[in-house]
Amino acid sequence: MVDFAPSAAEIRAAANDLRLDLDDADIGFYQSIAAIAAQPYARLAQEPDHLPVSVYPRAAARRPSAEEDPNNAWYVKAEILGAETGPLHGKTVAIKDNVCVASLPMMNGSATLDGYRPEIDATVVTRLLDAGATIIGKTHCEHFCLSAGSHTNPCGPTHNPYRRGYTTGGSSSGSAAAVAAGEADLAVGGDQGGSIRAPAAYCGIYGLKPTWGLVSYTGAMSIDPTLDHLGPMTRTVEDNAIMLEVLAGPDGLDPRQAAAPVAPSYVEAMKRGVRGLRIGVLAEGFGHPDSKPEIDGKVRAAANRFVERGAEVVEISIPDHALAPAIWLAISAEGLTSGLMLAEVRDGGPRGVHLNSLREAHARWPERGAALSESLKTMMLLGRHMTRHHGGLFYGKAQNLSRRLRASYDQALADVDLLLLPTTPSGPDPLPPEGAPRELELLAARGFLANTCAFNVSGHPALSAPCGMIDGLPVGMMLVGKWYDEASIYRAALAFEQASDWRSL
């Protein structure tokens, strides 16, 4: 039996961590007390962990060849057959590599996790398999999901299927590339600041960040629990809606889902068309310092097409939209540093799933700290500085202001059914060349998330839908709805999809 009683040196180390000023007599006293108090840990250590069980057999994973994976979208290929019937039977699915698939490697875009294999399937994986889908592998993502570019994975950059040498956006880079290239029918993406929607926009597919908490995050690595989302990435609106029906709803494990309703039939609701919908074109979503006028123009032209289909389109203003990036930065920088990197916040939350094997594997990252990406190190240093010198006050203030931001969008959405704005103000840029200076790598990782990150903070559902091409590269428009009103988003997206081929616009 393991003895968990601490030594005097270990008690002193703990006291130093906690900034307790203890003399030798104090140390001896607390050591003797701790020797008794720690005894129940021995009993706990004897008990097997209580984790979700994976029931679908799976073949061994393999790394694909360059010929098989021309865009470097895939981390590993593997086949897991789901149920023999179901709404996704016959559909192939790619899983972003921040999501656990039992026995398959999981790196979350970082060499510090190389070799780790989880023992559980994430809730989204189980639901896809229960619905008859076939999982065909895991796709590359950016380094701990902290890049809006597609160049920070240690296995090399992911290329845009529309133009090699250009970014797919991040961090769901491989998922977007695999779906856009036709290598998978569907993909699971993750979104903490735009990581589903920006790659969807750059790769000409549909990417939904659902309402916060609608889709379980159980079994996925977190940046901050208040920003985390998983969602569907597809080539068609209908596939997106079917996939969301499968994924949505409480799993009884994820504390983010306290208020999540049972999913309605999005497929039936979206067939109602847009006649009678009122769409607000968000003024603050256009004309950013980084905005390309031609992208703004494509999205405004898309708004006019909704008028042609019977919707009412109006201009609206939400000044607080401009505050969102500052709120998001404070939450993400301090949240990821304290929660993800230093494990001072337990990701499973109250009564959630705590995957200790992943915690142990990730806790060894300081041994390979030099392998961390420049974007991650920058955010870690900023987050730790702000926490140490300001005691978490700005994280708390940002969380308080997030309620104000949500209220501002809710107030606007009381007058309109949907908001419309560019997904990103700029389009895909060239990937940084190999050996590029750190400044260029950081600039490419920063991306253009001013519009997308707002709805991670507020929790509203937001879909990027392709709405045209500029110089052979896709442009995305973003449709934002009320909490849990993904159905209205799909109504508008399907009407636009049916009106014309976006590639010709």
C-alpha positions in Angstrom: 0.0 0.0 0.0 1.3 3.4 -0.9 2.2 5.7 2.0 0.8 9.2 1.3 2.2 10.7 4.5 4.4 13.8 3.6 7.9 14.2 4.8 9.1 17.3 6.6 10.7 18.6 3.4 7.4 18.1 1.5 5.4 20.0 4.2 8.0 22.8 3.9 7.7 22.9 0.1 3.9 23.0 0.4 4.1 25.9 2.9 6.4 27.8 0.6 3.9 27.3 -2.3 1.1 28.7 -0.1 3.3 31.5 1.3 2.9 30.3 4.9 5.7 31.3 7.3 6.3 28.1 9.3 9.3 27.4 11.7 10.7 24.0 12.4 8.3 23.3 15.2 5.3 24.2 12.9 6.7 21.9 10.3 6.9 19.0 12.7 3.4 19.6 14.0 1.8 19.7 10.6 3.7 16.7 9.4 2.4 14.6 12.2 -1.2 15.8 11.6 -0.9 15.2 7.8 0.4 11.7 8.3 -3.0 10.8 9.9 -5.1 13.0 7.6 -3.6 11.5 4.5 -4.5 7.9 5.3 -7.8 7.9 3.3 -5.8 8.6 0.1 -4.5 5.0 0.3 -8.0 3.7 0.2 -8.8 6.0 -2.7 -5.7 4.8 -4.6 -6.9 1.2 -4.5 -10.2 1.9 -6.2 -10.5 1.7 -10.0 -11.3 4.9 -11.7 -15.0 5.4 -12.9 -15.0 6.5 -16.5 -17.3 6.2 -19.5 -17.0 2.9 -21.4 -16.1 2.7 -25.1 -18.1 -0.1 -26.8 -17.2 0.2 -30.5 -14.2 -1.9 -31.7 -11.5 0.0 -33.6 -8.5 -0.8 -35.7 -5.0 0.4 -34.9 -4.3 4.0 -36.0 -1.7 4.8 -38.6 0.0 7.9 -40.0 -1.1 8.6 -43.6 1.4 9.0 -46.4 2.0 12.4 -48.0 0.3 11.1 -51.2 -2.8 10.1 -49.1 -2.8 13.4 -47.2 -1.8 16.2 -49.6 -3.0 19.0 -47.4 -1.5 17.5 -44.2 -4.9 17.5 -42.6 -4.7 14.2 -40.8 -2.9 13.3 -37.6 -3.8 9.6 -37.8 -6.2 7.5 -39.9 -8.3 4.7 -38.3 -11.7 3.1 -38.9 -14.3 2.9 -36.2 -17.7 1.5 -37.5 -20.7 2.9 -35.7 -24.2 1.4 -35.3 -25.7 -0.4 -38.2 -28.5 2.1 -38.5 -29.0 5.8 -37.7 -29.2 9.3 -39.1 -25.5 9.3 -39.9 -25.2 5.8 -41.3 -22.8 5.8 -44.2 -21.3 9.1 -43.3 -17.6 9.4 -42.6 -16.4 11.7 -39.8 -13.1 13.3 -38.9 -12.4 14.2 -35.2 -10.3 17.2 -34.2 -7.3 16.0 -32.2 -8.3 17.9 -29.0 -11.1 15.3 -28.6 -10.6 11.9 -27.0 -11.1 8.8 -29.1 -10.2 5.7 -27.0 -6.9 4.0 -27.9 -6.2 6.5 -30.7 -3.2 8.9 -30.2 -4.1 12.4 -29.0 -1.6 15.2 -29.3 -3.8 18.3 -29.3 -1.3 19.9 -31.7 1.6 19.7 -29.2 4.7 17.5 -29.2 4.5 17.6 -25.3 1.6 15.1 -25.5 3.2 12.9 -28.1 2.5 9.2 -27.3 -0.6 9.8 -25.2 -3.6 7.6 -25.9 -6.9 8.2 -23.9 -9.0 5.4 -22.6 -12.4 7.0 -23.2 -14.4 8.3 -26.1 -15.7 11.8 -25.8 -19.4 12.2 -25.6 -19.5 13.6 -29.1 -17.6 10.5 -30.4 -20.1 8.1 -28.7 -23.1 10.0 -30.1 -21.7 10.0 -33.6 -21.1 6.2 -33.5 -24.5 5.6 -31.9 -26.0 7.5 -34.9 -24.3 5.1 -37.4 -21.3 7.3 -38.5 -17.9 5.8 -39.3 -15.0 7.6 -37.8 -12.0 7.6 -40.1 -9.4 9.4 -38.1 -8.2 12.4 -36.2 -7.3 15.7 -37.8 -4.5 18.0 -37.1 -5.2 21.0 -34.9 -3.1 23.9 -33.8 -0.8 23.9 -30.7 -3.2 23.3 -27.8 -5.8 25.0 -30.1 -4.2 28.4 -29.6 -3.7 29.7 -33.1 -5.9 31.2 -35.7 -3.4 30.1 -38.4 -2.7 26.6 -39.5 1.1 26.4 -39.0 1.8 25.6 -35.3 1.3 21.8 -35.3 4.6 20.0 -34.9 3.7 17.7 -37.8 3.8 20.7 -40.2 1.4 23.2 -41.6 -2.1 22.3 -42.9 -2.7 23.7 -46.4 -5.8 25.3 -47.8 -7.4 22.9 -50.3 -8.3 25.9 -52.5 -4.7 27.1 -52.7 -1.6 25.2 -51.5 0.7 27.4 -49.4 -2.2 29.3 -47.8 -3.7 29.0 -44.4 -6.9 27.1 -43.6 -7.3 29.2 -40.4 -7.2 27.6 -37.0 -7.4 25.9 -34.8 -9.7 23.3 -36.4 -7.4 23.4 -39.4 -7.3 19.7 -40.3 -11.0 19.3 -39.8 -11.8 22.1 -42.3 -9.3 20.9 -44.8 -10.5 17.3 -44.7 -14.1 18.3 -45.2 -13.4 20.9 -47.9 -11.2 18.4 -49.8 -13.9 15.7 -49.7 -11.8 13.4 -47.6 -14.5 13.2 -44.9 -18.2 13.9 -45.1 -18.3 15.5 -41.7 -15.9 16.7 -39.0 -16.0 17.7 -35.3 -14.4 21.0 -34.7 -13.6 23.0 -31.5 -14.1 26.7 -31.0 -12.9 28.9 -28.2 -12.4 32.1 -30.2 -13.4 31.3 -33.8 -11.6 28.0 -34.3 -14.6 26.3 -36.1 -15.8 29.4 -38.0 -12.6 30.9 -39.3 -11.4 27.7 -40.9 -14.9 27.1 -42.3 -14.8 30.6 -43.8 -11.3 30.1 -45.3 -12.1 26.6 -46.7 -15.6 27.2 -48.0 -17.6 24.9 -45.7 -20.3 25.3 -43.0 -19.0 25.5 -39.5 -21.3 26.0 -36.4 -20.3 27.1 -33.0 -23.5 26.1 -31.1 -25.0 27.8 -28.1 -22.6 27.5 -25.2 -23.4 24.2 -23.4 -25.7 22.8 -26.1 -23.1 20.2 -27.2 -21.2 18.3 -24.5 -17.5 19.1 -24.0 -16.9 15.9 -22.0 -13.7 14.3 -23.2 -12.1 17.3 -24.9 -9.2 19.4 -23.8 -10.2 22.9 -22.6 -8.8 26.4 -22.9 -11.4 27.9 -20.5 -14.7 26.3 -19.6 -16.6 29.5 -20.3 -15.3 29.7 -23.9 -15.2 26.0 -24.9 -17.5 24.7 -27.7 -17.5 21.7 -30.0 -19.6 21.7 -33.2 -20.2 20.4 -36.7 -18.2 21.2 -39.8 -19.8 20.1 -43.1 -20.1 20.8 -46.8 -23.9 21.2 -46.8 -26.3 22.9 -44.5 -28.5 19.8 -44.2 -25.5 17.7 -43.0 -24.7 20.3 -40.4 -28.2 20.3 -39.1 -28.4 16.5 -39.0 -25.0 16.3 -37.2 -26.1 18.9 -34.6 -29.3 16.9 -33.9 -27.0 14.0 -33.1 -24.6 15.9 -30.9 -26.9 18.3 -29.0 -28.4 17.8 -25.6 -27.2 17.1 -22.0 -25.0 14.1 -21.3 -25.3 14.4 -17.5 -21.6 14.8 -17.2 -20.7 18.3 -18.5 -21.3 21.1 -16.0 -21.5 23.5 -19.0 -24.8 21.9 -19.9 -26.9 22.8 -16.8 -29.6 24.6 -18.9 -29.2 22.8 -22.3 -32.5 21.7 -23.7 -33.2 18.5 -25.7 -32.4 19.4 -29.4 -35.4 20.0 -31.6 -35.5 18.8 -35.2 -33.3 21.4 -36.9 -33.8 19.6 -40.3 -37.5 20.1 -40.2 -37.3 23.7 -39.0 -34.9 24.8 -41.6 -37.2 23.9 -44.4 -39.5 26.9 -43.5 -37.4 29.3 -45.6 -36.5 32.9 -44.6 -39.8 34.6 -45.4 -40.8 36.5 -42.3 -37.3 36.5 -40.8 -35.8 39.8 -39.8 -32.0 39.9 -40.3 -29.8 42.6 -38.8 -26.6 43.6 -40.6 -24.3 44.4 -37.7 -22.5 47.7 -38.5 -19.6 47.0 -36.0 -18.8 43.8 -37.8 -17.6 45.7 -40.9 -14.8 48.2 -41.4 -12.3 46.9 -39.0 -8.7 48.1 -39.4 -7.9 44.7 -40.9 -11.0 44.5 -43.0 -10.8 44.0 -46.8 -13.4 46.1 -48.5 -14.1 43.3 -51.0 -15.0 40.9 -48.2 -17.3 43.4 -46.6 -18.8 43.9 -50.0 -19.4 40.1 -50.5 -21.2 39.8 -47.2 -23.4 42.9 -47.9 -24.3 41.4 -51.2 -25.3 38.2 -49.4 -27.6 40.2 -47.2 -29.4 41.5 -50.3 -30.0 37.9 -51.5 -32.0 37.3 -48.3 -34.2 40.2 -49.3 -34.8 38.4 -52.6 -35.9 35.3 -50.7 -38.4 37.2 -48.6 -36.5 38.2 -45.5 -36.5 41.7 -44.1 -32.9 43.0 -43.8 -32.1 46.1 -41.6 -28.9 47.8 -40.4 -28.3 47.6 -36.7 -25.6 48.8 -34.3 -24.2 47.1 -31.2 -21.4 49.3 -29.9 -20.4 46.7 -27.3 -19.3 44.4 -30.1 -16.1 46.4 -30.2 -15.4 45.5 -26.6 -15.5 41.8 -27.2 -11.9 41.2 -28.1 -10.6 42.7 -24.9 -13.0 40.6 -22.8 -12.0 37.5 -24.7 -8.3 38.1 -24.3 -8.4 38.4 -20.5 -10.5 35.3 -20.2 -8.5 33.2 -22.6 -5.0 34.3 -21.5 -5.6 33.9 -17.8 -7.9 31.0 -18.1 -5.6 28.9 -20.3 -2.6 29.7 -18.1 -4.2 28.8 -14.8 -6.5 26.1 -16.0 -4.9 24.3 -19.0 -1.2 24.9 -18.4 -0.8 25.0 -14.6 -3.9 22.9 -13.8 -5.0 25.2 -11.1 -8.6 24.7 -12.3 -9.9 21.2 -12.7 -11.4 20.9 -16.2 -14.0 18.3 -15.3 -15.8 20.7 -13.1 -18.3 19.7 -10.5 -19.4 16.1 -11.1 -17.8 16.1 -14.5 -15.4 13.5 -16.0 -11.8 14.0 -14.8 -9.5 12.1 -17.1 -6.5 11.6 -14.9 -4.4 9.9 -17.6 -4.6 13.0 -19.7 -3.9 15.2 -16.7 -0.8 13.2 -15.9 0.5 13.2 -19.5 -0.1 16.9 -19.8 1.5 17.7 -16.5 4.9 16.7 -18.0 4.9 19.6 -20.5 7.6 21.6 -18.5 10.0 18.8 -19.5 9.6 19.9 -23.1 8.7 23.5 -22.6 10.9 24.5 -25.5 8.5 22.7 -27.8 5.6 25.0 -27.0 4.5 27.3 -29.8 5.4 31.0 -29.8 1.7 31.9 -29.7 1.1 29.7 -26.6 4.2 31.0 -24.8 3.1 34.5 -25.4 -0.4 34.0 -24.0 1.0 32.0 -21.0 3.4 34.8 -20.1 0.7 37.4 -20.5 -1.8 35.4 -18.5 0.6 34.6 -15.7 1.8 38.2 -15.4 -1.8 39.5 -15.1 -2.7 36.9 -12.6 0.4 37.4 -10.4 0.3 41.2 -10.5 -3.4 41.8 -10.5 -4.7 38.7 -8.6 -7.2 37.6 -11.3 -9.1 40.9 -11.1 -9.1 41.3 -14.9 -10.3 37.7 -15.4 -13.1 38.4 -13.0 -13.9 41.8 -14.6 -14.0 40.2 -18.1 -16.4 37.5 -16.9 -18.6 40.3 -15.4 -18.5 42.2 -18.6 -19.4 39.1 -20.6 -22.8 39.3 -19.1 -23.1 42.9 -20.3 -22.0 41.8 -23.8 -24.6 39.0 -23.9 -27.3 41.4 -22.8 -26.3 43.8 -25.6 -26.7 41.0 -28.2 -29.9 39.8 -26.6 -31.4 43.3 -26.7 -30.6 43.5 -30.5 -31.9 40.0 -31.1 -35.2 41.0 -29.4 -35.7 43.2 -32.5 -34.2 40.9 -35.2 -34.1 37.1 -35.6 -30.5 37.0 -36.7 -27.3 39.0 -36.9 -25.3 39.0 -40.1 -21.6 40.0 -40.5 -18.3 38.8 -42.0 -16.9 35.7 -40.3 -13.5 37.2 -40.6 -12.6 40.7 -41.8 -9.8 39.3 -44.0 -9.3 36.2 -46.1 -6.7 33.4 -46.1 -3.1 34.6 -46.1 0.1 32.7 -47.2 1.5 30.3 -44.6 4.7 31.5 -42.9 7.7 30.0 -44.7 9.8 27.4 -42.9 12.2 29.1 -40.6 10.2 32.3 -40.6 11.1 34.8 -37.7 9.1 34.6 -34.6 7.4 37.9 -35.3 5.9 36.5 -38.5 4.8 33.2 -36.9 3.0 35.2 -34.2 1.3 37.5 -36.6 0.0 34.6 -38.6 -1.2 32.9 -35.5 -3.1 36.0 -34.3 -5.5 35.8 -37.2 -8.6 37.9 -37.5 -11.0 36.9 -34.7 -12.6 40.3 -33.8 -16.0 39.1 -35.0 -15.8 35.5 -34.0 -14.5 35.7 -30.5 -17.4 37.9 -29.4 -19.8 35.0 -29.5 -17.5 32.7 -27.5 -17.8 35.3 -24.8 -21.5 35.8 -25.1 -22.4 32.1 -25.9 -24.7 32.8 -28.8 -24.8 30.3 -31.7 -23.0 31.4 -34.8 -22.5 29.7 -38.2 -20.0 30.5 -40.9 -21.5 29.9 -44.3 -19.7 30.4 -47.6 -21.0 33.4 -49.6 -18.6 33.9 -52.4 -15.1 33.8 -53.8 -12.3 36.4 -54.1 -9.3 35.5 -56.2 -10.2 31.8 -56.0 -10.4 31.7 -52.2 -13.7 31.4 -50.2 -15.4 34.1 -48.2 -17.6 33.4 -45.2 -20.5 35.2 -43.7 -21.6 34.7 -40.1 -25.2 34.2 -39.0 -25.8 34.6 -35.3 -29.0 33.7 -33.4 -30.6 33.8 -30.0 -29.5 31.3 -27.4 -30.7 27.8 -28.5 -32.2 29.1 -31.8 -29.9 27.3 -34.2 -33.0 26.5 -36.2 -33.4 30.1 -37.4 -29.7 30.1 -38.4 -30.2 26.9 -40.5 -33.3 28.4 -42.1 -31.3 31.3 -43.4 -28.3 29.3 -44.4 -30.3 26.7 -46.3 -32.2 29.5 -48.2 -29.0 31.0 -49.2 -27.5 27.7 -50.2 -30.5 26.9 -52.4 -30.5 30.3 -54.0 -27.3 29.9 -55.9 -23.9 28.2 -56.0 -21.7 30.3 -53.7 -18.7 29.6 -55.8 -20.1 31.7 -58.6 -20.7 34.7 -56.4 
